[in-house]
Amino acid sequence: MANIKSAKKRINQTIKRSEINKKRRSQIRSGIKDLNNLLTLQKKEESKRKILNLESDLFKAVSRGVYKKNTASRIISRLSQKLKKISQ
């Protein structure tokens, strides 16, 4: 355990921030699962709305440092490809 006050504060900040990031990551994963379920049921309109919301959430997470930019882009790209397949 740290003895210096600033080090103790940093430990508390890290714990709090990692909890927040875990929650954000969990929400995004749940959104991806929901979208995949909609895609398997071939619900186009709901899927389009869901992918827009998910894209917004992903890039907010990128700006907050939860995900890297390329990771978020890759996730969106794969989901968009699935959406395009059912739209045809």
Secondary structure as the mmCIF struct_conf table of DSSP 4:
data_model
#
loop_
_struct_conf.conf_type_id
_struct_conf.id
_struct_conf.beg_label_comp_id
_struct_conf.beg_label_asym_id
_struct_conf.beg_label_seq_id
_struct_conf.end_label_comp_id
_struct_conf.end_label_asym_id
_struct_conf.end_label_seq_id
BEND BEND1 ILE A 4 ILE A 4
HELX_RH_AL_P HELX_RH_AL_P1 LYS A 5 THR A 40
TURN_TY1_P TURN_TY1_P1 LEU A 41 GLN A 42
HELX_RH_AL_P HELX_RH_AL_P2 LYS A 44 SER A 63
TURN_TY1_P TURN_TY1_P2 ARG A 64 GLY A 65
BEND BEND2 VAL A 66 TYR A 67
HELX_RH_AL_P HELX_RH_AL_P3 LYS A 69 SER A 87
#
